[in-house]
């Protein structure tokens, strides 16, 4: 377990709740890249698998938590991908 790995996961993890909230509130996925979200999700899944197979430590929880938030953002983006932002009147 590395303090730098923990720091990276905490910093990345701090941004996902804001992204989730923005997608949920705006009900649109405008400006979101589904490819990016899928790649980030696959990265977190790979981190969980690595931790479970080769380096069991509590950091696996941070990988799983971040992965769950990215997956949630991905699902919301898929749900709202056909919606467009209505212009202000």
N, C-alpha and C positions, 0 to 999 in steps of 0.2 A: 504494500500500500504506500503510495507516494502522496505527499502533501500537495504536490503540483497537479497530480491527477485529480485529487479532490477539489482543488481550486478551480481547475478547468471545468469540471462537471457542475460545480456550484454556480460559476459565472454563466455558463451556457444555460443551466437550468433556471436561472433567475429571469431569463428573457422569454421563455416559453409561455408562462402564464399570461404575459402581456399580449403575445401573439394570439393565443387562444381567445382571450377576451375581445381583442379587436375583431377577429373573424366572427365571433358569436354576436357582438353588438352590431356590426355593419351588415351582417347577413350577406356578405359577398366575399369572394375569394380573389377579387381584383388585386393584381400585383403579387399574387402568390404563385410560386413555381411548384407544381406538383412533383416534378422530377427532383427538385431540391429537397422537398420534404421526404420523399421516398428514400433518397440517398442518405439523409441524416438519420432517418429511422433505421435503415439497414446498418448504418454505423453503430448506433446504440445497441441494436440486437447483437451485432458482432462483439461489442464490448461485454455484454452480458454473457454470451457463450464463452468468450475467453476467460472471464472471471470464474465461471462455473467449472470449466474444464481444467484450467491451468493455474489459477491464482485466486483461490477462494478467500475473499475478504469482504468486509461490510460495504465496500465501495460499489459492489454489484447493485445495491439498493439505489444508488444515485443514477447508475446507467439505466436501470429499469424505470425509475421515476421519470427521467428525462425522455426515455423512449415512449412511455405512456403519454406524456404531454405532446410529443411530436405526432404520435399516432392520432390523438384527439384532434389536433390541428389539421392533420391530413384528412380525417373523416369530415370535419366541418368544411374544409375547402372543397372536398368532393361534393358535399351536399349543396353548397352554395355556388358552385362553379358556373352555373348558367345564369345566375342573377347578375344584373347590372345595377350600378349605383344610379339612383334617380337624381337628375339635376335639381338643384335648389331653385325655388320659385321666388 
